[in-house]
């Protein structure tokens, strides 16, 4: 799977901007992402804090594909 250009911490920062009242279209333009990407991130990371996202990372690392 392709590696993301954004870390979990950066994604949560983008979502916090929207919570602060910034328009979704403006955020997407500034970050260079599509609105679909924004809403996927919101579904996955919405409501999380940075410390909670760090706890998700080791669990996701164990789900890598083995073999060829």
PyMOL commands that set and color helices and strands:
alter all, ss='L'
color gray80, all
select helices_A, chain A and resi 8-19+24-31+35-45+50-61
alter helices_A, ss='H'
color red, helices_A
deselect
rebuild
show_as cartoon
